[in-house]
């Protein structure tokens, strides 16, 4: 339905015994997610899996049942579909938070969440935490998200240099996550659809260990073969020691259809796409 090629990859890495990352690649919904869980025992993987599952299921329910109430404030500056998605994230946040309050085993658990939602003529970007979204346009790689982390804040305020930030012991301290508090603040942006753009959503198991130039080189060498690109990115992180779980989701935007709009058929009608 969408002029998108997409794939996802995850790897436990070389140090950890469990994978706390989760991801979603749904071309049918036009929804692509990466979540990196945190918490003791197995609670990190519980949080990331809950986030992905609840967002997917609730967003789909919103599409089929128009009277499902939105969680949180309706934002007039974004589409109805984007508002439904943000509502789904807020619902996931509450579910994770409430489980953590009830069950001592899950106390303090939470997860990052970063993703993209395909719309008729643009991508809707959203994120909480330090999982990142990059865009490769021609030969230029750009980081589109700003980490919600202590180190990112210190770097922005000029308290750390780039080198100090890379080696800081606080680099894994995040300042915002899904499920940690009853309410969550979600950053979002819109990116116009441009044929040939490649988007990468990844956990910090990639971005903390593979420099941006290394990511760019891996993509340049493999795209348009997204399967090979995903494998190459995972391998680069493993070659750096594989100290964390590694997850990547890749999108390649194709040519936008003419005349009928990007979204077609039943899903297009559900999302409010118009035939011209």
N, C-alpha and C positions, 0 to 999 in steps of 0.2 A: 504493500500500500504506500509505503514511503520510498522515495528515491534515496535510500540509505543502505550502505553496506555496514555491517557491524559485527563485532565479535568480542568475547570476553575470555579472560584467563585468570586463574588464581593458583598460587603455589604457597605451601606452608613455610618455605624457606629451609635453611640448614640448621637453625638453632632451636626453634620452637617445635613442640610436639603437636600443637593444635592450631587450627586456622581460625582466627577471629574475624577474618574478612568475609563479606558476602557481596554479591553483585547481581545485577539484573540486566539482561539484554532482551528487550521486547520491541521488535519492529512493528508488531501488531498495534501496540499502544503508543509507539513512538517514544518509549520511556527507557532510559538508560541510567543505572545507578551503581555506585560503589559505596559500601559502608565498612568502616574499620572499627570494630568493637574494642571496648576497654573494660577492665574489671578483673577481679580475682577469680580463680578456679576456671569454670567454663562460662562465666557470665558475659564475657566480651563477645563470644560467638553467639550467645543467646540474644544479646542486644542488637547486634548487626543483622541477624537473621530476622528478628522481629521487625526491625525498621523496614527492611526490604519487603517482607511479606505483607505487612500492614499497609504500606504505601501503595504497593501494587494492587492489592485486593480492594482497598477503599477507593482508590482512584477509579478502578474499573466499575465499582458499584455506583460511584457518582455519575459515570457516563450512562449507565442504564436506568438509574432511578433519579429523575430530575428533582424530586422533593427531599433528597438527602440533605440535611442542614450542614452548612459549612462550620467548621471549627475555627474560631478566631475571626478577625476582621476581614471583610471583603475589600480587596484593593482595586479601585477603579482603574488604575494605570496599567493593569495586566488583564489578559483574556480570562474568560470564564473557566476555560480548561486549566490555566495556570493557577487560578484561585482554588479550584478543586484539588489540584496537586498540593498546594501549600496547606490546605485543610487536611489532607491525608498525612502530611508530615507532622503536623501539630497533633493529630490523633495518635500517631505512632509514638511521639514524644511522651504523651500522657500515659499511654499503655506501658511503656518501658519504665517510666518514673513510678507508676503505681505498683508495678510488680516488684521493683527494687525496694519500695517502702514496706511491702508485705512480707517478702522473703529475705531473711538475713543472708542467705547464700548469694543473693544478687545485689546486696547493698552496694551502692556506688557505681553500678554499671552504667554504661552509656555507649554511644557510638557516634562516629563522624558520619556524614552523609553528603555526597556530592553527586550531581547528576544533570541530565539534559532531557528536556521534553521537546519533541519535534512539533512545530506549529506550521501553519500554511506557508509562511514566508520567512520564518525565523526559528531559531532554537531558543528555548527558555532555559536559562542556567540557574541552578540553585545549589547552595552548599552551607553546611554547618561543620566547623572543625577544620582539620588540616589535610584532609584528602583533597587532591588538586584536580583542576581541569586545565588542560593545555590545548592550544590550537596551532596546527601547522598550516600555514598559508603560503603556498609556493615553497620557498626554502627558509622561511622565518618561523621559528617556534616562539609562542608567547604564552606566558602563564596568565590565565584569565581570572583565577581566584586569588583571594588574599587569605593566607592561613590565619585561623583563629587560634593563635598560640602565643605563649609568653615571649618566645624568641622573636617572632614576627613583630610583636609590639615593641620590643626593645630595639630591634633593628630600625623600625619606622621612626622611633623617637631619637635615633642617633646614639643610643646607649651601647650598641655593639657594632663592630665591623662585620662585613660579610664573612670573613674568615673566623671570627669569634663565634658568629652565629652557627656556622657549620659544625663547630666542635663543642658547643655549649652543652652542659649536662642537663639544661632545662629545655632542650629542643623538643622533647616529647610531652611537655606540659601544655595542654590545650586549654583555651579560655572559654570555649563554647562547644557544646555537644548535645546530641539528641538523647533525652531521657534523664539527664542529670538534675534538671529543675522542672517544675510543673509546666512552665511556659518556655518556649524556645524562640529565639530570633533567627530568622533565615535570610541570608543574603541572596539576592537574585539579580539577574541581568538578562538582556535580550541581545542576540547576535543575528544579524541578517543572514539569510541563506546565501551561501556563495559556493557554487560548484567547485569541487576539488579540495575544499577544506577538509582537514583531518582533525578530529577532536579526540583527545586522550583524557579519560577519567582514571585516576589511579590513587591507591593508598600510599601512605608515606614509606612503605617498604620498598617502593621504587624511588620516589622523589628524594628521600633522605640519603640515598646511597649512590644514585646515578645522577651526575650533574646534568643540567639542562642541555648542554651541548651533546652529551652522550645520548640523551633521549632523542634529540633532533637527528643525530646521525643514524640511529637505529631505524627511525621512521623513514628518513630519506632513502635508506638502502633497501627497504622492504616494500613500502607502499607502491602500488595499490594492493599488494597481497597482505591483508590485515592479519591473517592467521600467522604468517611469517613474522610480521611486525610485532605481534603480541608475544610470540615465542622469543624473539630477539630481546625485547625489553625485559622479560622475566629472566633470561639468561644473563643479561648485564648486571641485574641486581644480585643474582646468585654468584656471579664472578666477583662481586664486591664483598662477598661473605654471607649473603643471604640471612642477615641478622634479624629480619622481621618477615611477617607474611607479606606476600607481594600480589597485588591484584591490579589488572589493567582492563579497561573497556575502551575499545576503539571504534570510531565512526568515520566513515568516508561519505561525504555528501555528493550525490549525483546531480544530474541535470534536472532542474525544476521543470515539471510538466507545464506546457503552455495551454492557456485557455480554461482549463478545468480546475486549476488550483492544485495544491500539493496533496490535500487529503481527498480521497475518493471513497465512494460507496457508503456503506452503513456507518463505519467508523467516522468518516468525514461528517456525516449528518449529526452523529452524536456529539462531536466536538464543535459543531456550529459552523463548519466550513460551508461556503456558499458556492453554488454552481453559477458560472457566468455565461 
